């Protein structure tokens, strides 16, 4: 029995495993908005390491970041996520870090940014 080139291509596509979407589903890092420099740095280092090790695309990391955030951090993220377009921007001091640092430290960063 002979098959056409189109039928062969369809058969190959059906038998080729699809690459699963990589995301933060199994990441154990969580952040709830603790106003601590160390807590923020630890969370971002863990999330960033997981993202790199699991080869999560930036777009998937940004859309999935909300599952790692809780409480105040989640509320804040839902309000700003549409303005953040890259993973690098999400890691910058102006975004996640400044919001959850101690108030005095936030003020210091604001002055330094001027």
C-alpha positions in Angstrom: 0.0 0.0 0.0 1.4 3.4 -1.0 0.9 6.6 0.9 1.2 10.2 -0.4 3.7 12.7 0.8 0.9 14.6 2.5 -0.2 11.4 4.4 3.4 10.7 5.4 3.8 14.2 6.8 0.5 13.9 8.8 1.7 10.6 10.2 5.1 12.0 11.2 3.3 15.0 12.9 1.1 12.6 14.8 4.0 10.4 16.0 6.3 13.3 16.9 6.0 14.2 20.6 4.8 17.7 21.2 7.2 19.9 23.3 5.3 20.6 26.5 4.9 24.2 27.5 7.4 24.9 30.2 6.2 27.0 33.1 6.4 27.5 36.9 3.9 24.8 37.8 6.4 22.7 39.7 8.5 25.5 41.1 8.4 25.6 44.9 9.6 29.2 45.3 6.9 31.5 46.7 6.7 35.2 47.7 4.0 36.8 49.7 5.3 40.4 49.9 7.5 40.2 53.0 9.3 43.6 53.2 12.7 42.2 53.4 15.6 42.6 51.0 16.8 39.1 51.6 13.4 37.6 51.1 13.0 39.3 47.8 16.5 38.4 46.6 16.0 34.8 47.7 12.7 34.5 45.8 14.0 36.2 42.7 17.2 34.0 42.7 15.1 30.9 43.1 12.6 31.8 40.4 15.3 32.9 38.0 17.3 29.7 38.6 14.2 27.6 38.0 13.3 29.5 34.9 16.8 28.9 33.5 17.1 25.3 34.5 13.7 24.4 33.1 14.3 26.6 30.0 11.1 28.5 30.5 10.6 31.1 27.8 10.2 34.7 29.0 6.6 35.0 27.8 5.7 31.8 29.8 7.7 33.1 32.9 5.9 36.4 32.9 2.4 34.8 32.4 3.2 32.2 35.1 4.8 34.4 37.7 1.5 35.0 39.4 1.3 31.4 40.6 4.5 32.0 42.6 3.1 35.1 44.3 0.8 35.3 47.2 -0.9 38.1 49.3 0.3 41.6 48.7 2.8 40.4 46.1 0.1 38.8 44.0 -2.1 41.9 44.3 0.7 44.1 43.2 1.7 41.9 40.3 -1.9 41.7 39.0 -1.9 45.5 38.8 1.4 45.9 37.0 1.9 42.8 34.9 0.5 44.4 31.8 3.3 47.0 31.9 6.2 44.5 32.2 7.1 42.9 28.9 10.4 41.1 29.6 11.7 38.8 32.4 14.6 41.2 32.9 12.3 44.0 33.5 10.4 41.9 36.1 13.7 41.5 37.9 14.7 45.1 38.0 14.8 47.2 41.1 12.0 49.4 39.8 9.6 46.5 39.7 9.5 43.6 42.1 12.5 44.6 44.3 11.6 48.2 45.2 8.0 47.4 46.0 8.9 45.0 48.8 12.1 46.4 50.2 12.0 48.2 53.6 10.5 51.6 53.2 13.8 53.4 54.0 15.6 51.3 51.5 12.9 52.1 48.9 13.4 55.8 49.6 17.1 55.4 49.1 16.7 53.7 45.7 14.2 56.3 44.6 16.8 59.0 45.4 19.5 57.1 43.6 17.4 56.7 40.5 16.9 60.4 40.2 
